[in-house]
Amino acid sequence: MIRLSWSLALVLALLIVVSPVSLQAAEEEVISPTAILVEAPESVPVGERFTVVARLTGSNGEIYGAVANEVLQFLIDGVPVRRIRTNFAGAAQLLITQPPPTGRHTLTVVYPGSRSLAPAAASTTITIAPAVLEIQTVPALQGVLIEAAGQEYYTGPNGTVSIPFDAAGTHEITVSRSVVTPNLHATFARWNDDSFAATRTILVPKHRILQAGYD
């Protein structure tokens, strides 16, 4: 009995010493690797909203049960934008309502990890392109002057011209009030949206195509 008691005491002592280390090793072993997949448009006109979808998965794209309700941090050019929790499938969706200015930008999604999932991060680039307004003259007239954003533009042989705008919001444009050629004398009449002034305000990116009518 005495020998058995000493044996039990020795085993218990070893368990007390070893158990914390063993439990810690077990906890480390159950941490699963993760990856983030980011879906975003390659290019968006300035001022337009766009959606970014991030998916938290296993390292090979598999779905763990633990990926739900995890927090993902969205950043644009390194600046935090918003933190969003994943749904049951590990996806988080962000609607960008105030896009950055024209140019290339880096969109990053960061997952800090949890007790059972390893941290992960992923980045992609998105280009904010100038918004383009197309002006069509009716009838088609070549050489009609349009002034916009401090620049001068002229319609081509098909009576159209495309004007880029680097910033969203209101802009003023002006079309020629008259067009005089050896074979033609035309006077501006109206825009197709019932505006009758040759100089008018447009809203970028709302206005995409406008028609200028001439008599």
Disulfide bonds with the S-S distance in Angstrom:
none
